[in-house]
Amino acid sequence: MSDIAPPAAAQPAPVESPWRRLVAEFAESRMALFGLGLLVVIVVTALAAPWVSPQNPYDLAQLDVMDSKLPPGAASATGGTYWLGTDDQGRDMLSGIFYGLRISLTVGVASTLFAVAIGLVFGLAAAYFGGWVDAVIMRIVDIQLSFPAILVALVLMATLGQGVGKIVVALVTVQWAYYARTIRSSALVERQKEYIEAAKVLALPQPRIVFRHLLPNCLPPLIVVATVQVAHAISLEATLSFLGLGLPITEPSLGLLISNGFQYLLSGKYWISFYPGVALLATIMAINLVADQMRDVLNPRLKR
């Protein structure tokens, strides 16, 4: 008999959880870590605005017209310091940015969540049922996407009027079609796989097949698109508010703050528009950096 022991059975490699892989990928990228850290600072600052802001810039009792258009670092009439200056109404620009971030992030996240929910339902229905259901839904999507998003949003805001709720409705209307097309493309691929066919053979209820088996495997590309669209929604809201069709003066956003100081740029009072513009740019950049890394993690074939 041979003294050589039989080889041990090969052990399957442990499956790495998506969360650990996501953390590991972020740890390897300095730009992704920078974007994530910047985004965390922005979100925490926006949430804590009532407690960290030197004043409530939209409480008339806290404003003083003598502090109008003061430069950065100027002292206020009440003894404080305006580190980023004031606008034409005497509002502290630092406080205005903190409160503006709250509104901009709220509009961006809320509109994206509602648009994802609507697009997900229609996209899954189009892919799973096919036939005339797919044809009708995708023709509506094609019509929606044939118009520039900013044009549709402008028409809706001119019709609905100003307000946070109304601008969320407008942004949901222009965004849902992106998610419907994205989820349909993924679901069409997954629908042809064996596990879906097996579920049909077992006569499982259609809602269970769609939401328990089909949907989880279609989420990765949807998550990436949704993250990017948050930044897109924030920029759209800023554009609408800059044009005077977004939010009223009592509900400040970064776009509205930029608009307030635009007329004073040529007179040298740059800070009224400049600092809100920097905050808007930093927010969009941070979201895009995080979304870019999430795309590499969820779809390694696209990794550079």
N, C-alpha and C positions, 0 to 999 in steps of 0.2 A: 504493500500500500504506500501511496505517496504521502510524505509528511507535509506537503504543501496544502495549507488551508484554502478552502474555496473563497473567492473574493466576496467581500461583503456587498450586500445589495446597495445600489446607489440611492442615496437619500435625496428626495426632491429639495430643490433650493427653496429657502423660505421666501414667501411672497412679501415684498415690501409694501407697506401701507401707503396709499396716496398722500396722506398727511406727512409721513416721514420723508417721502420723496420730494414733496413740495418744500419742506423746510431745508432739506439738503441742497436742492437746486438754488434756493434763495441765498443760502450761505456761501455758495460758490461764486455768486455774481455781486460785485461791488455796486454796480448801477442798480440792480434790483433791491439790494439792501438800502441804498440811499433813497430810492423811491418809496420803499415801504416805510422807512423811518420818517421821511418827510410827510407821507400821507397820515401816519399815526399822529404826528404833531399837529397837522392841520385839523384832523377830526377831533382830537382832544381839545384843541383851542376853540373850535366851533361849539362843542358841547358845553364848555365851561365859560362861554362868553359872558353870561350875566354875572359871574363871580370874578373874572380876571380883567374885565374891561374897566378902564378908569371912570367911564360914565356910560349911561344909557343914551346913545346919541340921538334917539328919537323920542326922548322924554323932554317935552318943551320946558318943563320946570328946571331942567339941568343945563339949559343952553343960555348963552349970553352973547348978544349981538356984538358986543365989544370985542369978542374973540374971533370975529369973522376973518377968514383967509390968513391966519397966522402961519408963518413958516415953520418947518420942523425944528423942534427944540425950543420953541418960544414959550414963555411963561404965560399962564392964564390970568385973567382978572381976579380969580378966586385963590390964586397961589399955587396951582398945580403946574405941570409941564406937559405940553403937547408934543410928544416925541416925533410924531409924523405930521404935525401941523393940524390945521382945521380947514373946513370947507367954507362956502359962502354963507352958511347959516350958523357958523360957530361950532359945528359938531367936531368932536375929536376924531381924526381919521383912523387912529389905531383902533378905537372902539368901533367905529363904523365898519372896518374890515373884519373884526371878530364877529360882529352881528351879521355882516354880509355873507360870511362863510357859512353860517347856519342856514340861511335861506337858500343859497346856491346849492349846498350839499343836499338839503332836504328836497329841493325840486329835482335835482339830478337822480337821487336814489329812488324817490317815490315814483317818478315817471318811468324809470327803468323797470322797477318791480311790476308795476301794472302792465307795462307793455310786454314784458316777458310772459306774464300770465296769459294775456290774450293771444300773443303770437304762439305760445306753446300749445294751447288748445287747438287753434286752427291748423297749425303745422302738423301736429300729430294726426288730426282728423284727415287732412289731405293725404298724408303718406299711408295711413293704415287702411282707409276705406277705398282710396283711389277712385277711378271712374269719374262720374259727373261731380262728385264731391270735390275731388282734387282739381278738376277743371275749373269749377266755379271759384273756389278759394284762391287758386293761383292766378286767375285772371284779375281778381280784385287786388291781389298783391302786386301784380305787374302794373296795374293802373296807378296804385299808390306810389310805387317806386319810380314811376315815370316822371313824377313832379319833384322838383327840388324841395327838400325838407323845409328849408327856411321860408320858401314861398307859401307852402301849405300852412306853416305855423303863423306867418304874418296874416293870412286871410282869416284863420281861426281866431287869433287874438283881436283883430279888428272887429270881428263879429261878437265874440264872447265878452270882451272888455278885460280890464286888468284884475290881477289877483293871483295868489299862489295856486289855489285850486283850479282856476281857469287855465293857467299856463301849464299845469300838470296834465290837464285834459288835452291841450294842444300838442304837447310833446308825446304823450301816449299815442295820439292819432298818427303822428308822423313816424313813430318808431316801431310799432307792433309788426309791421310788414317785414322788417329785417329779421326779427326772431322767427316769424312764421316760415320764411324761406330757409333759414338756417336749420331749424328743427326738422323741417320736411326732408331736407337733403340727407341728414343723418339717419332719420327714421326709415327712409327708403332703402338704405344699405342694411340696416339692422333687421328690417322686416323679412329679408330674404334668408336670414340665417336659421340654423337648425333649431335653436331654442324657441324661436317664435312658432315655427312649424310644429314643434312638439307640443307647445301650449295649445295650439289650435286642435291638434289631434286629441288631446285630453279634454277637449270641450270646455276649457276654462272660460269664464265670463269675459267678454270683450273689454270692459273697463279694467279688469285685473291684468289682462295681457298688455294693454296699452300703458297703464300707469305703474305697474309693478315690474314688468319685464322689459318693455320697449323704452319707456322714458328714461330710466337710470342710465342706459347705455348711450343715450343721445345728449346727455347733459354737458360733457366736457367742452365741445365747441360752443355750446350756448353760453356757458359761464364766461368764456373768453370774450365773446361778442358783447355780452352784457356789461362786462367790466369796461370795455372800450366805449360803449355807448353811454355810460355814466358821464364820462368826460365830454362826449358829444352833446349830451343833454345840457350840461352846465354851460358849455360854450353857446348853444342855441338860446338858452335863457338869457345869458349875458348880452347876446346880440339883440334880442327882442327888447330887453330892458333899456339898452343903449338907445334904441330907436324910439323909446317912449311907449311901447306897446306891451311891455312885459308886466312889471310889478309897479305898484304905486309908491310914492315917496315914503309912505308909512311902513312899507315892507321892504327894507333895503336889501339889495343883492350886490354882488361885486360889479355886475354890469351897470346897474343904476348909479353906483358910486363913481364909476369911470365916466358915465354920461354927465354927471353933475359938474365935473371939473373940466370937461372938454372945451367949454367956451372960454376958459381962463388960461389955456395953454400958451397962447400967443402973448399974454401979458406977463409971463414968467412964473405964474403960480402952478408949476408943474405937478406939485405933490398931491393935488386934489385928485388927479387921474392916475398919476404914475404908480403910487403905492398899491391902490386896488388892482391895477393892471398886473403888477408883479405878483400879487397874491393869487389872481386868477390864473396866470401863467404857471405858477408853482403847483397849484392844485391840479391842473390838467396834466402837467408833466409827470407828477407823482403817480396819478392814476394810470397813465399810459405806460410808465416804467413797470408798474406792478402787473398790468395786463400783458405786457410783452413777455415777462418771465413766466406768467401763468400759461401762456400759449406754448412756450417751450416745454413746460412740464406736462401739460395735458395732451400735447401732440408732439412727441419727440421728433417726428419726421421733419418738422419745420424748424428744428433747432439749428442755429447757425454755428 
